[in-house]
């Protein structure tokens, strides 16, 4: 097979063509007085350029007086071969590329100063983007000015927490929307103009959803803030296997109407794109809402919540190691077939005499929603929803207090989101610094995987590849194009069937790992390796797991939204345009020249749009008039929005909510808010 590798990383001109000669004149012939000043000079240049500095050679005269010293790009040279038995070294990413970029200072006898005597500016590797340069090893520092700026921003944010909490929240959302055109929020109020439910997400969350919104974890089991509202974050998993926030909502109740409103709002905020799979706690009202708003979406129950409920509902049984082992075998997907699941479940009930247990009966009736063996053909990213919910809960637990206002919570949410995004950015930077694990160089498939996948996903791929070495393979049929194989893992009886089509490079396995996770399994890798394939077939490279997962978003992916009719069509078209403009303008802002080009083209576009609007003025005016009629009942400036009710139901704390499966159904004589009297405030 043709490896199809690109040699662009070996072309130094690729990474120097965009530099202005002014950068070079800054250093050529430069004179400094001390070694420390020399290092600061080159390190400052390196930070602006996008690489890290490593101290190099020093040369002394016969009297052991320093005469020359050098600084290198951190990717200079190559790492010396280590002992193959040192596993930690074998798995370590290789970051050296043999880069020749360097600077040399020589001592001047006439004035006692150090002068740049040699300077190589060309690099043979990608340079760090402006937002990544904070992670450069030689640039890890925080200036006093940066700290001062951070403190000022925090003080300005706290000033916004004023008067009515609900109206302050809306004011905050308005300000955020002015700063971020892709910011989206919706507030729902009752007939008395008292806030009941609200949802928000920023522009980055929309971009993250476009990249990783195929699987969503929706958690409503936590109450927080002084109004005892239900905190409901939407969470996903990114290409580094870390949590990513898609948005957050606060609900006053867990009624069907509230969930329908929220899911419709969330869907609209994401341009109408539904996830493939959604994980939630067990709640009938929520399930009904999902069925109505997300038809065709696979609804799974979160295993973390089931484990928590099992501990409460099964008492001492759940503390029994043997019981817990059998229960978790069913829950965590250790059963490989439906038949094995049924056998294990029946044994569990019989062994512990739990055939009549109502909680287990209810759980069994929902088995298709929580046991992985029933959904192997559906993409779930094979994420442990338990881990996602637990880690998210830890985040929101730290943020909550009984007296926290809504505005304060949003500020804390922003801080947590920023931490998560900074962590993602740093991990992306690390991925681009390491070429591949050293052990991967012995295999074409492994080397290809190390090139395209992030570090975390490559480790998952690497495990499958290593485990494939213990898989026995037998070819059982072939018609010249389609080849059939039977495989079984060492020490296991189960036989897996793999089919390979050599004509269109398609391959499938009965274990369905690619269908559910998006990575090739050990069985398919065994076949490809034996058949001497050196690259992963392109149709089996899921972009969401690659280093470039969140690059190259195109509006054409959502072209169908342009034809949407109804009230939300303007919003959808605007979201589509903003998504396209986001990437372009981000790149344009990096230099003065590209900024000038972007501004020029934007003015041209504005002129063309103005002409088109004048041409169809009558039609546009009619649309504007209709829009104003729609908005008359939802103008924020007319009446300030009132706070939610501060009544805290007796016995309810800021702890996680009990599941519907375990809590008693309490009937109240009067609902806090009648759903028929709710009005929504939309802002896009």
C-alpha positions as CSV (number, residue, x, y, z in Angstrom):
1,X,0.0,0.0,0.0
2,X,1.1,3.6,-0.7
3,X,2.0,5.3,2.5
4,X,1.1,8.7,1.0
5,X,3.2,10.6,3.5
6,X,3.9,14.3,3.1
7,X,7.4,15.6,3.3
8,X,6.4,19.1,4.1
9,X,7.8,18.9,7.6
10,X,11.3,18.6,6.1
11,X,10.9,21.8,4.1
12,X,12.3,24.7,6.3
13,X,11.0,27.4,4.0
14,X,7.4,26.3,4.8
15,X,7.9,27.7,8.3
16,X,9.8,30.9,7.5
17,X,8.0,32.4,4.4
18,X,5.6,34.5,6.5
19,X,8.3,36.2,8.6
20,X,9.0,39.8,7.9
21,X,12.7,40.8,7.4
22,X,12.2,43.2,10.3
23,X,12.3,40.1,12.6
24,X,15.7,39.3,11.3
25,X,17.2,42.8,11.6
26,X,16.2,42.8,15.3
27,X,18.9,40.2,15.9
28,X,21.6,40.5,13.2
29,X,24.6,42.3,14.7
30,X,22.8,42.9,18.0
31,X,25.1,43.6,21.0
32,X,24.3,42.8,24.7
33,X,26.4,43.1,27.8
34,X,25.6,39.9,29.7
35,X,24.8,36.2,29.1
36,X,21.4,36.7,30.8
37,X,20.6,39.6,28.6
38,X,21.5,37.5,25.5
39,X,19.2,34.7,26.6
40,X,16.3,37.1,27.2
41,X,16.9,38.6,23.8
42,X,16.7,35.3,22.0
43,X,13.9,34.0,24.2
44,X,11.8,37.0,23.5
45,X,12.3,36.6,19.8
46,X,11.4,32.8,20.1
47,X,8.2,33.6,21.9
48,X,7.1,36.1,19.2
49,X,8.0,33.5,16.6
50,X,6.6,30.4,18.2
51,X,9.3,28.1,19.4
52,X,11.1,27.2,22.7
53,X,14.8,27.8,23.5
54,X,17.4,25.4,24.7
55,X,20.8,26.5,26.0
56,X,23.6,25.2,23.7
57,X,27.4,25.0,23.6
58,X,29.9,27.2,25.4
59,X,33.5,27.7,24.2
60,X,36.4,28.8,26.4
61,X,39.9,29.9,25.5
62,X,43.1,28.3,26.9
63,X,42.7,30.4,30.0
64,X,39.2,29.0,30.6
65,X,37.6,32.4,29.8
66,X,34.2,32.2,28.1
67,X,34.5,33.4,24.4
68,X,31.3,32.0,22.8
69,X,27.9,30.6,23.7
70,X,24.9,29.5,21.7
71,X,21.2,29.0,22.1
72,X,19.2,26.5,20.0
73,X,15.6,25.8,19.1
74,X,14.4,23.2,21.5
75,X,13.9,20.8,18.6
76,X,17.6,20.8,17.7
77,X,19.2,17.4,17.1
78,X,17.8,14.0,17.8
79,X,17.4,12.0,21.0
80,X,20.1,9.4,21.5
81,X,18.8,5.8,21.2
82,X,18.0,4.3,24.6
83,X,17.9,0.8,26.0
84,X,15.0,-1.0,24.3
85,X,14.2,-2.5,27.7
86,X,13.3,1.0,29.1
87,X,9.6,1.0,28.4
88,X,9.1,4.5,29.6
89,X,11.6,5.8,27.1
90,X,10.2,3.7,24.3
91,X,6.7,5.1,24.9
92,X,7.9,8.7,25.2
93,X,7.0,11.0,22.3
94,X,9.9,12.1,20.2
95,X,10.0,15.9,20.1
96,X,13.3,16.5,18.3
97,X,13.3,17.2,14.6
98,X,16.9,18.1,13.9
99,X,16.0,21.8,13.6
100,X,19.0,24.0,12.7
101,X,17.6,27.3,14.0
102,X,20.1,28.9,16.5
103,X,22.0,32.0,17.6
104,X,25.6,32.4,18.6
105,X,27.2,35.3,20.6
106,X,30.9,36.0,20.5
107,X,32.9,38.2,22.9
108,X,34.2,41.5,21.5
109,X,37.6,42.4,22.8
110,X,37.4,46.0,21.9
111,X,34.3,46.9,24.0
112,X,33.8,43.8,26.3
113,X,30.3,43.2,24.9
114,X,28.7,40.1,23.4
115,X,27.6,40.3,19.7
116,X,25.5,38.1,17.5
117,X,28.0,36.4,15.3
118,X,25.8,33.6,13.8
119,X,22.1,33.4,13.3
120,X,19.9,30.7,11.6
121,X,16.2,31.6,11.5
122,X,14.8,28.7,9.5
123,X,12.9,26.0,11.2
124,X,12.0,22.5,9.9
125,X,8.8,22.1,12.0
126,X,5.5,23.8,12.7
127,X,5.7,26.8,14.9
128,X,3.3,27.5,17.8
129,X,0.2,29.6,17.1
130,X,-0.2,32.8,19.0
131,X,-2.7,31.2,21.4
132,X,-0.3,28.3,22.0
133,X,2.8,30.3,22.9
134,X,2.0,30.4,26.6
135,X,2.8,26.7,26.7
136,X,6.3,27.0,25.3
137,X,8.7,25.7,27.9
138,X,11.0,28.7,27.9
139,X,8.0,31.1,28.1
140,X,6.3,29.7,31.2
141,X,5.8,32.8,33.3
142,X,3.0,35.2,34.3
143,X,3.8,38.9,34.2
144,X,2.7,41.3,36.9
145,X,0.8,43.2,34.2
146,X,-1.2,40.1,33.3
147,X,-2.1,39.5,37.0
148,X,-3.2,43.1,37.4
149,X,-5.3,42.9,34.2
150,X,-6.9,39.7,35.5
151,X,-7.8,41.3,38.8
152,X,-9.3,44.3,37.1
153,X,-11.5,42.1,34.9
154,X,-12.7,40.2,38.0
155,X,-13.7,43.4,39.8
156,X,-15.6,44.7,36.7
157,X,-17.5,41.4,36.6
158,X,-18.5,41.6,40.2
159,X,-19.8,45.2,39.7
160,X,-22.5,43.7,37.4
161,X,-24.0,41.7,40.4
162,X,-26.5,44.4,41.3
163,X,-30.1,45.0,42.3
164,X,-32.3,42.2,41.0
165,X,-30.4,39.0,40.4
166,X,-32.5,37.9,37.3
167,X,-32.2,41.3,35.6
168,X,-28.5,41.4,36.4
169,X,-28.2,38.0,34.7
170,X,-29.9,39.3,31.6
171,X,-27.7,42.4,31.6
172,X,-24.7,40.1,31.9
173,X,-25.9,38.0,28.9
174,X,-26.4,41.1,26.9
175,X,-22.9,42.2,27.6
176,X,-21.5,38.8,26.7
177,X,-23.4,38.9,23.4
178,X,-21.9,42.3,22.6
179,X,-18.5,40.8,23.1
180,X,-19.2,37.4,21.4
181,X,-21.6,37.6,18.4
182,X,-22.1,33.8,18.6
183,X,-23.3,33.9,22.2
184,X,-26.8,32.5,22.7
185,X,-29.2,32.7,25.6
186,X,-32.9,32.2,26.3
187,X,-34.8,33.1,29.4
188,X,-38.3,31.9,30.2
189,X,-40.6,33.9,32.6
190,X,-44.1,33.4,34.0
191,X,-47.1,35.7,33.7
192,X,-45.7,37.8,36.6
193,X,-42.5,38.3,34.7
194,X,-40.6,36.1,37.2
195,X,-37.7,34.1,35.8
196,X,-38.4,30.3,35.6
197,X,-35.9,28.7,33.3
198,X,-32.9,29.8,31.3
199,X,-30.2,28.5,29.0
200,X,-27.0,29.9,27.7
201,X,-23.9,28.9,25.7
202,X,-21.0,30.9,24.2
203,X,-19.6,30.9,20.7
204,X,-16.8,28.4,21.6
205,X,-19.4,25.9,22.9
206,X,-21.1,26.1,19.5
207,X,-17.9,25.3,17.7
208,X,-17.1,22.5,20.1
209,X,-20.5,21.0,19.5
210,X,-20.0,21.1,15.8
211,X,-16.8,19.0,16.4
212,X,-17.8,16.8,19.2
213,X,-21.6,17.0,19.6
214,X,-22.3,13.4,18.4
215,X,-22.4,12.3,22.0
216,X,-24.0,14.4,24.8
217,X,-24.2,13.8,28.6
218,X,-27.1,15.7,30.1
219,X,-27.1,15.8,33.9
220,X,-30.0,17.3,36.0
221,X,-29.2,15.7,39.4
222,X,-27.8,18.7,41.1
223,X,-29.5,21.7,42.7
224,X,-27.5,24.9,43.4
225,X,-27.8,28.6,44.2
226,X,-30.2,30.4,46.5
227,X,-33.3,29.6,44.4
228,X,-32.9,25.8,44.6
229,X,-33.0,25.6,40.8
230,X,-31.9,22.5,39.0
231,X,-28.5,23.0,37.3
232,X,-28.4,21.1,34.0
233,X,-25.1,21.2,32.1
234,X,-24.7,19.7,28.6
235,X,-21.3,17.9,28.4
236,X,-19.4,16.1,25.7
237,X,-16.0,14.5,25.2
238,X,-13.4,16.1,22.9
239,X,-10.5,14.6,20.9
240,X,-8.3,14.5,23.9
241,X,-10.8,12.4,25.8
242,X,-11.6,15.3,28.2
243,X,-14.9,16.9,29.1
244,X,-16.1,19.8,27.0
245,X,-19.0,22.1,27.9
246,X,-21.8,22.7,25.3
247,X,-23.9,24.9,27.5
248,X,-25.8,25.0,30.7
249,X,-29.4,25.6,31.9
250,X,-31.3,26.2,35.1
251,X,-34.7,24.7,35.5
252,X,-37.3,25.4,38.2
253,X,-39.0,22.0,37.9
254,X,-38.6,18.6,36.2
255,X,-41.8,18.6,34.2
256,X,-42.2,17.5,30.6
257,X,-42.9,21.0,29.4
258,X,-39.7,22.3,30.9
259,X,-37.6,19.6,29.3
260,X,-39.3,20.1,25.9
261,X,-38.6,23.8,26.1
262,X,-35.0,23.2,27.1
263,X,-34.2,20.5,24.4
264,X,-35.8,22.7,21.7
265,X,-33.8,25.7,22.9
266,X,-30.6,23.7,22.9
267,X,-31.3,22.2,19.5
268,X,-32.0,25.7,18.0
269,X,-28.8,27.1,19.6
270,X,-26.8,24.4,17.9
271,X,-28.2,25.1,14.4
272,X,-30.7,22.2,14.5
273,X,-28.1,19.5,14.6
274,X,-29.1,16.6,16.8
275,X,-26.6,14.4,18.6
276,X,-26.3,10.7,17.8
277,X,-26.5,9.6,21.4
278,X,-27.5,11.3,24.7
279,X,-26.8,10.1,28.2
280,X,-29.1,11.1,31.1
281,X,-30.4,10.0,34.5
282,X,-33.6,7.9,34.6
283,X,-36.5,10.3,34.5
284,X,-39.8,9.6,32.6
285,X,-40.5,13.3,31.9
286,X,-37.0,13.7,30.5
287,X,-37.4,10.6,28.4
288,X,-40.7,11.9,27.0
289,X,-39.0,15.2,26.1
290,X,-36.1,13.5,24.4
291,X,-38.5,11.3,22.4
292,X,-40.4,14.4,21.2
293,X,-37.5,16.7,20.4
294,X,-34.8,14.2,19.5
295,X,-36.6,11.5,17.5
296,X,-34.1,8.9,16.3
297,X,-31.5,9.8,18.8
298,X,-30.2,6.9,20.9
299,X,-31.1,7.6,24.6
300,X,-28.8,5.9,27.2
301,X,-29.0,6.0,30.9
302,X,-25.9,7.0,32.8
303,X,-24.2,4.1,34.6
304,X,-22.9,6.4,37.3
305,X,-26.4,7.3,38.4
306,X,-27.5,3.6,38.2
307,X,-24.6,2.6,40.5
308,X,-25.6,5.3,43.0
309,X,-29.3,4.2,42.9
310,X,-28.3,0.5,43.2
311,X,-26.3,1.3,46.4
312,X,-29.4,3.0,47.9
313,X,-32.1,0.5,46.7
314,X,-30.2,-2.8,47.2
315,X,-28.7,-2.1,50.5
316,X,-26.4,-4.8,51.8
317,X,-26.6,-6.8,48.6
318,X,-24.6,-4.1,46.8
319,X,-22.0,-4.3,49.4
320,X,-21.4,-8.0,48.7
321,X,-18.4,-8.3,46.4
322,X,-19.8,-11.3,44.4
323,X,-23.1,-9.5,43.8
324,X,-21.4,-6.3,42.8
325,X,-19.1,-8.2,40.4
326,X,-22.1,-9.8,38.6
327,X,-24.1,-6.6,38.6
328,X,-21.2,-4.5,37.2
329,X,-20.6,-7.2,34.5
330,X,-24.1,-6.4,33.2
331,X,-23.9,-2.7,33.8
332,X,-20.4,-1.9,32.5
333,X,-20.6,-3.9,29.3
334,X,-18.4,-6.8,30.2
335,X,-21.0,-9.2,28.7
336,X,-20.1,-9.6,25.0
337,X,-23.4,-10.9,23.8
338,X,-27.1,-10.5,24.7
339,X,-27.2,-14.2,25.6
340,X,-24.3,-13.7,28.0
341,X,-26.1,-10.7,29.6
342,X,-29.3,-12.6,30.1
343,X,-27.5,-15.6,31.6
344,X,-25.6,-13.4,34.0
345,X,-28.7,-11.4,35.0
346,X,-30.7,-14.6,35.6
347,X,-27.9,-16.0,37.7
348,X,-27.8,-12.8,39.8
349,X,-31.5,-12.9,40.6
350,X,-31.5,-16.6,41.4
351,X,-28.3,-16.6,43.5
352,X,-29.4,-13.7,45.8
353,X,-33.2,-14.5,45.7
354,X,-34.1,-11.1,44.1
355,X,-36.6,-12.3,41.5
356,X,-39.3,-10.2,43.0
357,X,-37.3,-7.0,43.6
358,X,-39.3,-4.1,42.0
359,X,-36.3,-1.9,41.5
360,X,-34.4,-4.5,39.6
361,X,-37.5,-5.4,37.5
362,X,-37.8,-1.7,36.5
363,X,-34.1,-1.6,35.7
364,X,-34.3,-4.7,33.6
365,X,-37.2,-3.3,31.6
366,X,-34.8,-0.4,30.6
367,X,-31.8,-2.7,29.8
368,X,-31.6,-1.5,26.2
369,X,-30.8,2.0,27.5
370,X,-28.0,1.1,29.9
371,X,-26.3,-2.2,28.8
372,X,-23.7,-1.6,26.0
373,X,-24.3,-5.0,24.5
374,X,-27.7,-3.9,23.1
375,X,-26.2,-0.8,21.3
376,X,-22.9,-2.0,19.9
377,X,-24.0,-0.8,16.4
378,X,-24.6,2.8,17.6
379,X,-21.9,5.4,18.0
380,X,-21.4,6.3,21.7
381,X,-17.7,7.1,21.6
382,X,-17.4,4.2,24.1
383,X,-17.2,6.9,26.8
384,X,-17.9,6.0,30.4
385,X,-20.8,8.3,31.0
386,X,-20.2,7.6,34.7
387,X,-16.8,9.3,34.6
388,X,-18.2,12.3,32.6
389,X,-21.0,12.8,35.2
390,X,-18.8,12.3,38.2
391,X,-16.1,14.7,37.0
392,X,-18.7,17.3,36.0
393,X,-20.4,16.9,39.4
394,X,-17.1,17.6,41.0
395,X,-16.8,20.8,39.0
396,X,-20.3,22.1,39.9
397,X,-20.0,21.0,43.5
398,X,-17.0,23.3,43.9
399,X,-19.0,26.1,42.3
400,X,-22.1,25.9,44.4
401,X,-23.2,27.5,47.7
402,X,-26.6,28.0,49.2
403,X,-26.3,31.8,48.8
404,X,-24.8,32.0,45.4
405,X,-26.6,34.3,43.0
406,X,-27.3,33.4,39.4
407,X,-24.8,35.9,38.1
408,X,-22.1,34.7,40.4
409,X,-22.7,31.1,39.2
410,X,-22.3,32.2,35.6
411,X,-19.0,33.8,36.4
412,X,-17.8,30.7,38.1
413,X,-19.0,28.6,35.2
414,X,-17.0,30.8,32.8
415,X,-13.9,30.3,35.0
416,X,-14.3,26.5,34.8
417,X,-14.9,26.6,31.1
418,X,-11.8,28.7,30.6
419,X,-9.7,26.2,32.7
420,X,-11.0,23.3,30.6
421,X,-10.3,25.1,27.3
422,X,-6.9,26.1,28.4
423,X,-6.2,22.5,29.2
424,X,-7.4,21.4,25.8
425,X,-5.2,24.1,24.1
426,X,-2.2,22.9,26.0
427,X,-2.8,19.3,25.1
428,X,-3.2,20.2,21.5
429,X,0.1,22.0,21.7
430,X,1.7,18.9,23.2
431,X,0.3,16.8,20.4
432,X,2.0,18.9,17.8
433,X,5.3,18.9,19.7
434,X,5.6,15.1,19.8
435,X,6.0,13.4,16.4
436,X,5.1,9.9,17.5
437,X,6.0,7.3,20.2
438,X,9.4,5.8,19.4
439,X,7.9,2.3,19.5
440,X,5.5,3.3,16.7
441,X,8.3,3.7,14.2
442,X,8.5,-0.1,13.8
443,X,5.1,-0.3,12.2
444,X,3.5,1.6,9.3
445,X,0.0,1.4,10.9
446,X,1.3,2.6,14.2
447,X,3.3,5.5,12.7
448,X,0.3,6.6,10.7
449,X,-1.9,6.5,13.8
450,X,0.7,8.5,15.7
451,X,0.7,11.1,13.0
452,X,-3.1,11.7,12.8
453,X,-4.5,11.0,16.3
454,X,-4.1,13.0,19.4
455,X,-1.9,11.5,22.1
456,X,-4.7,10.1,24.2
457,X,-6.5,8.5,21.2
458,X,-3.2,7.1,19.9
459,X,-2.6,5.4,23.3
460,X,-6.0,3.7,22.9
461,X,-5.1,2.7,19.3
462,X,-1.7,1.5,20.5
463,X,-3.3,-0.8,23.1
464,X,-5.5,-2.4,20.4
465,X,-2.5,-2.8,18.1
466,X,-0.4,-4.4,20.8
467,X,-3.3,-6.7,21.9
468,X,-3.7,-7.7,18.2
469,X,-0.4,-9.5,18.4
470,X,-2.1,-12.1,20.7
471,X,-5.0,-12.7,18.3
472,X,-5.1,-15.9,16.2
473,X,-6.3,-15.5,12.6
474,X,-7.5,-18.0,10.0
475,X,-8.7,-17.0,6.5
476,X,-11.9,-19.0,5.9
477,X,-13.0,-17.7,2.5
478,X,-12.2,-15.5,-0.4
479,X,-13.5,-14.7,-3.8
480,X,-10.5,-12.6,-4.8
481,X,-12.0,-9.4,-3.6
482,X,-13.8,-10.1,-0.3
483,X,-11.7,-12.0,2.2
484,X,-13.3,-13.6,5.4
485,X,-11.4,-14.4,8.6
486,X,-12.1,-16.0,11.9
487,X,-10.2,-14.7,14.9
488,X,-10.0,-15.5,18.5
489,X,-8.0,-13.9,21.3
490,X,-5.5,-16.0,23.3
491,X,-7.2,-17.6,26.3
492,X,-10.7,-16.8,25.0
493,X,-13.2,-19.0,23.2
494,X,-15.3,-16.4,21.4
495,X,-14.7,-16.2,17.6
496,X,-14.8,-12.9,15.8
497,X,-15.6,-12.5,12.1
498,X,-13.7,-10.0,10.0
499,X,-14.4,-9.2,6.4
500,X,-11.9,-7.3,4.2
501,X,-12.7,-5.9,0.8
502,X,-9.4,-5.3,-1.0
503,X,-11.1,-3.4,-3.8
504,X,-12.6,-0.5,-1.8
505,X,-10.4,-0.9,1.3
506,X,-13.4,-1.6,3.6
507,X,-13.1,-3.8,6.6
508,X,-15.6,-4.8,9.3
509,X,-15.6,-6.9,12.5
510,X,-18.4,-8.6,14.4
511,X,-17.2,-6.9,17.7
512,X,-18.6,-3.6,16.3
513,X,-15.9,-1.5,18.0
514,X,-15.5,0.9,15.0
515,X,-19.3,1.4,14.9
516,X,-19.5,2.3,18.6
517,X,-16.2,4.1,19.1
518,X,-14.7,5.1,15.8
519,X,-11.4,3.2,16.2
520,X,-10.4,0.0,14.5
521,X,-10.3,-3.0,16.9
522,X,-7.5,-5.4,17.5
523,X,-9.1,-8.0,15.2
524,X,-9.2,-5.7,12.1
525,X,-5.7,-4.4,12.9
526,X,-4.5,-8.0,13.1
527,X,-5.8,-8.6,9.5
528,X,-4.4,-5.4,8.1
529,X,-1.0,-6.0,9.7
530,X,-0.8,-9.5,8.4
531,X,-1.8,-8.3,5.0
532,X,1.0,-5.7,5.1
533,X,-1.1,-2.6,5.1
534,X,1.0,0.4,6.2
535,X,-1.9,3.0,6.5
536,X,-5.3,3.1,8.1
537,X,-8.0,3.2,5.4
538,X,-9.2,6.8,5.2
539,X,-12.8,5.9,5.8
540,X,-11.8,4.6,9.2
541,X,-10.2,7.8,10.4
542,X,-12.9,9.6,12.4
543,X,-12.0,13.3,12.3
544,X,-13.3,13.9,15.9
545,X,-10.4,11.8,17.2
546,X,-7.7,13.5,15.1
547,X,-5.3,16.4,15.9
548,X,-7.3,18.5,13.4
549,X,-10.7,17.7,14.8
550,X,-11.7,21.3,15.4
551,X,-10.1,22.8,12.3
552,X,-11.6,23.6,8.9
553,X,-15.3,24.0,9.9
554,X,-17.2,24.8,6.7
555,X,-20.6,26.4,6.4
556,X,-21.4,24.0,3.6
557,X,-22.0,21.3,6.3
558,X,-25.1,23.3,7.3
559,X,-26.2,24.5,3.9
560,X,-29.6,23.0,4.5
561,X,-30.2,25.5,7.3
562,X,-30.3,28.3,4.8
563,X,-33.6,27.0,3.6
564,X,-35.2,26.8,7.0
565,X,-38.6,28.6,7.3
566,X,-40.2,30.1,10.3
567,X,-39.2,32.3,13.2
568,X,-35.8,30.8,13.7
569,X,-34.6,31.0,10.1
570,X,-32.8,34.3,10.6
571,X,-31.0,32.9,13.7
572,X,-29.9,29.8,11.8
573,X,-28.6,31.8,8.8
574,X,-26.7,34.1,11.2
575,X,-25.2,31.2,13.0
576,X,-24.1,29.6,9.7
577,X,-22.5,32.9,8.6
578,X,-20.8,33.4,12.0
579,X,-19.3,30.0,12.0
580,X,-17.8,30.5,8.6
581,X,-16.5,34.0,9.5
582,X,-15.1,32.8,12.8
583,X,-12.2,30.8,11.4
584,X,-11.4,33.3,8.7
585,X,-11.3,36.3,11.0
586,X,-9.3,34.5,13.6
587,X,-6.6,33.8,11.0
588,X,-6.8,37.3,9.6
589,X,-6.2,38.9,13.0
590,X,-2.7,37.4,13.3
591,X,-1.0,40.0,11.2
592,X,-1.5,43.6,10.1
593,X,-1.5,42.6,6.4
594,X,-4.1,39.9,6.7
595,X,-6.3,42.1,8.9
596,X,-6.1,44.8,6.2
597,X,-7.2,42.3,3.6
598,X,-10.1,41.1,5.7
599,X,-11.3,44.6,6.4
600,X,-11.2,45.5,2.7
601,X,-13.2,42.4,1.7
602,X,-15.7,43.0,4.5
603,X,-16.3,46.5,3.2
604,X,-16.9,45.1,-0.2
605,X,-19.3,42.5,1.1
606,X,-21.1,45.2,3.1
607,X,-21.6,47.3,-0.1
608,X,-22.9,44.3,-2.0
609,X,-25.4,43.5,0.8
610,X,-26.6,47.1,1.0
611,X,-27.3,47.2,-2.7
612,X,-29.2,43.9,-2.5
613,X,-31.2,45.2,0.5
614,X,-32.2,48.4,-1.3
615,X,-33.2,46.3,-4.4
616,X,-35.6,44.2,-2.3
617,X,-36.5,47.0,0.2
618,X,-40.2,46.3,0.2
619,X,-39.8,42.7,1.0
620,X,-37.2,43.4,3.7
621,X,-39.4,46.0,5.4
622,X,-42.3,43.5,5.5
623,X,-40.1,41.0,7.2
624,X,-38.8,43.5,9.7
625,X,-42.3,44.6,10.5
626,X,-43.2,40.9,11.2
627,X,-40.2,40.5,13.4
628,X,-41.0,43.5,15.5
629,X,-44.5,42.2,16.0
630,X,-43.0,38.9,17.3
631,X,-40.7,40.7,19.6
632,X,-43.2,43.2,21.1
633,X,-44.1,40.8,24.0
634,X,-40.5,40.0,24.8
635,X,-38.7,43.4,25.0
636,X,-36.4,43.4,28.0
637,X,-36.5,47.2,28.4
638,X,-40.2,47.3,29.1
639,X,-40.3,45.6,32.5
640,X,-37.4,44.3,34.5
641,X,-37.4,40.5,34.9
642,X,-38.1,39.4,38.5
643,X,-36.1,36.9,40.4
644,X,-37.1,33.2,40.7
645,X,-38.9,32.3,43.9
646,X,-36.5,32.0,46.8
647,X,-38.6,29.4,48.6
648,X,-36.4,26.4,49.4
649,X,-38.5,23.2,49.7
650,X,-38.1,21.6,53.1
651,X,-35.4,18.9,53.2
652,X,-33.8,19.9,49.9
653,X,-30.1,21.0,50.1
654,X,-27.5,21.7,47.5
655,X,-26.7,18.0,47.3
656,X,-27.3,15.9,44.3
657,X,-31.0,15.1,43.6
658,X,-32.3,11.7,44.2
659,X,-33.3,9.7,41.1
660,X,-36.9,9.5,40.1
661,X,-36.5,5.7,40.5
662,X,-35.9,6.1,44.3
663,X,-37.5,9.3,45.4
664,X,-41.1,9.5,46.6
665,X,-43.5,11.3,44.3
666,X,-44.7,14.3,46.3
667,X,-47.9,16.0,45.2
668,X,-48.2,19.7,45.8
669,X,-51.4,21.6,46.0
670,X,-50.1,24.4,43.9
671,X,-47.4,24.5,41.2
672,X,-44.8,27.2,41.6
673,X,-45.3,28.1,37.9
674,X,-48.0,27.1,35.5
675,X,-46.4,26.1,32.2
676,X,-49.3,27.5,30.3
677,X,-48.4,31.0,31.6
678,X,-44.7,30.9,30.7
679,X,-43.2,33.4,28.2
680,X,-39.8,33.0,26.6
681,X,-37.2,35.7,26.1
682,X,-35.0,34.9,23.1
683,X,-31.7,36.5,22.3
684,X,-29.3,35.2,19.7
